[in-house]
Amino acid sequence: MTQNIVLKEISYLRILKILIGKWHWIISGLIVSLSIAFGYLSFTTPVYRCNASLKFEEKRSELSELTSIRNIYERTNKVESEALIIKSRTVLTKAIRSLNYNVSFYKKSNFKLTETYPAKPLTIKIIRRNQRAPVTIFAFQAISHNRFKLSYKDARNNQLDYYYKYGDLIKHPSVSFKILASNNGLLHKEAISFHFNNDTELMERITRSLRIDDHQNINVLNLGITDHNPHFATDILNAIMEQYLIFDKYQRLSSASQTEKFINTLLRTISVTADSSAKAFQKFREEKDFAGQNEAHEYIEKLSSLQNEAHVLSIKILESSFIKKRMDSSGNEDFFNYNLLSVTDTQLIYLITKYNEVLAKKRESEHLFPKQSVFLAQIEQQIDELKTAISKNITSQHEVLIRKDELLKSKTKQLQFKLKAFPSRERQFAALQSRAEIQQKVLNYLIEKKLEAQVSKSAVTPGAMIIDLATTPAEPIAPIPRNTYTTSILCSLLLSAGAILIAKKLNPHIHTREEIEDATDIPILGVVPKHKHTDPLCIPSLHIPECLFSESIRALRSNLSFLATEKPGRIIHITSEISGEGKSFLSVNLATSLSLINKKVILIAADLRKSSLHKILNLTNQPGLSNYLVTETEVSHMIKSTNIPNLDFISSGTIPPNPAELLHSKKMEKMLLTLRKSYDFIVIDSAPVGIVSDCKPIIKIADINLFIIRAGISRHNYVFTPQTLKKEFNLSNVSIILNDFQPDNFHIPYYNSKRSGINYQNYSYRA
């Protein structure tokens, strides 16, 4: 006998056959998965996504071209900073309030509550409300055209039902309201649930789903929001963009508004003084009938020029004082427009520009970081340092302006001293005329600056424009029925296939010839197919000779000729690992098959503990082998004739207390030697070798030892028992019979085996 070398190659065709072998598992898995998918789609509220886009650019209106005023509200890192502002609490709160979405209504649809927005089935007027109270869900049911039932749960989770008329005041611990009217379509048809919204709840709903993505290297933001209600998602996204544009424009107007306010303050003061001077000058001319032409004309013009310059200088002094006062005031932080304030110093312009940028950064960050954050503390420190630097710069410039003012006053006094030489009437006229002209020039200058500030405000536009408004999506992004069913089918197939392969891998029983051949080199003498019989007295080899089972027994009978020489009285010993593996049934059929070829056969029931052979042959169990072994009875007295020609039988007899010792006795060997002389074959059905050691004496004597493995019953470790017996008793006549084999695609190996060498499979029956 040559040992086989087995080469295994995975066969995908075999794997497919294995899966098909459990097709009912796959169908059941598909039914379950599709049912789960249907339930998921029925109970899950779909999610929709709306998209919109904003583009950022610094636009200049036609009005802005009329002035040289620079818009100081500019941001660095534009797209990132604007994205943070869009998601700020200020913008989102204003967007929520612009929708006026105070009440959410729901109706039941497909086993779930669906929000009805923008439809409002009920007209509700809120009288009083506590924003901090927990959300209470009210259930509305129309009773008649003027009455309805309102249900809700109290703090103890008790159901409360009340009946009202339309217009009645409904008082709840957290809210008081009136239901004024309902849609006629609700009458006696469906219930409506509703609850009162608060800004915090809606804010969380929006911030969880709002997504902002920017494009690389371009000033475009893509805004997206997901929600169970596509109409709400569309409206809130458009409201967010609109409120952001309003917020952005307001921030840009703050500088011009502050400058205009300062100029108005000066105008109110100067206009009163200028009006008073003009009236005094006009009154002097009328009373004195003075034409204004005199010898002091040249001095008066010089004096007027000096006084005009002094007034302009005084405005600059006021401006510097205004800026310094602003900088020195703690907690007062505003943007400054150095164009409108006539700032010309380059260093001061740089400091004010930097101050405006840091202040804008602070305004943006206040909505994103807590007040005590390190980041805001660093910004506050920068603002304080810039305010200190601006204050020092203004102080030094203020001192220079004061010195210039003192110099102008000195020159003015000199001219006024020279004018004293002229007559009093001429000097008085010159003073009034000079004062009126100077104040009028200053007034005109301030009016011009105010006009520039107004033009600047009118020229301010938002720094962004809406490219695409959000539109209501028609299809949800999740769950998508087609994708859900496809995924469920794929998962079902994968899980079913995995379960089938795992079940096959974890199956502890032997089912095929290949499993035996892979585990041991003990030859397989035959494969006996499954035989379904209901009659316990039926012996297929005799009664159904044309069946596949009988054919396999005949093939087994033929293979026996290769295991033993033609000598009289060959002993065939049949055993198994455990009871129930079919050794008794096979023993009867093999003995019957041998008798049919005119061989004289005797069948011995050597399982002294639990034998059933006498029942199959319809014979009595007494006397039997045990009686022979414990008494002086002759062997011939134990032999029973059967109704099968050439087949005799020795039953097991009375169950003894010591069957192992009896089978080990010399009397057993003597009986077998006696029977050898009278029979061609002695077929011994012994006890299972894996449970007791009763059969071990017979194993040594037997010419052929057949070990039965039953498909679907015998475990994988049973295959090693024949190999153990072979080594233990130094046997060369051990073979395996695979019993009760049933072709099944599920139990075939998932690999192809390529073998070299010769063994008994060449002569055995293959199913």
Secondary structure, DSSP 8 states (H G I E B T S, - for coil): ----EEEEEE-HHHHHHHHHHTHHHHHHHHHHHHHHHHHHHHHS--BEEEEEEEEE-----TGGGG---------SSHHHHHHHHHTSHHHHHHHHHHHT--EEEEEEETTEEEE-TT--SEEEEEEEE-TTS----EEEEE-SSSEEEEEEE-TT--EEEEEEETT-EEEETTEEEEEEEE-GGGTTT--EEEEE--HHHHHHHHHHHEEEEE-TTSSEEEEEEEES-HHHHHHHHHHHHHHHHHHHHHHHHHHHHHHHHHHHHHHHHHHHHHHHHHHHHHHHHHHHT--S-STTHHHHHHHHHHHHHHHHHHHHHHHHHHHHHHHHSTT------TTTTT---HHHHHHHHHHHHHHHHHHHHTTTS-TT-HHHHHHHHHHHHHHHHHHHHHHHHHHHHHHHHHHHHHHHHHHHHHHTTS-HHHHHHHHHHHHHHHHHHHHHHHHHHHHHHHHHHHH---SEEEEE-----SS-SBS-HHHHHHHHHHHHHHHHHHHHHHHHHH--B--SHHHHHHH--S-EEEEEE------TT--HHHH-TTSHHHHHHHHHHHHHTTTS-S-SSEEEEEEESSTTSSHHHHHHHHHHHHHTTT--EEEEE--SSS--HHHHTT----S-HHHHHHS---HHHH-EE-SSTTEEEE---S--S-HHHHHTSHHHHHHHHHHHHH-SEEEEE---TTT-STTHHHHHH-SEEEEEEETTTSBGGGGHHHHHHHHHHT-S-EEEEEEEE---GGGS-SEEEEEES--GGGTS---
